Amino acid sequence: MDAPPAKTKFLWQWVTVSLAKLQKGALDLYKTEEDPRFADLNEFGQKLAEVYSNFDARGYDVVNVIPITTGGARQSWSGPSAYGGEVGLSITRGAMVIGMLRS
């Protein structure tokens, strides 16, 4: 009979999340669109809780959480024909979670 595989000292898992969805429009003509400025924080919290629970059930403690950030740029206008240049933005879209085997 073979011995069960040894657990590694460290374990990692990464999670990514969707962009937040915001309603845009007027009167009864609302539509839902992704907003590149915001991550879905409810989804982020749920996914992190799942990873933490999974680590705990496997005998690991979370020792580090490294954010995963994405960036981009948008055009800025100060009027119908007054181009103001590019505006940079970055948002946290996920995380790398590191766990260490309990001793």
Helices and strands as residue ranges (DSSP letters): E 10-16, E 19-24, E 31-39, H 41-57, E 60-77, E 83-101
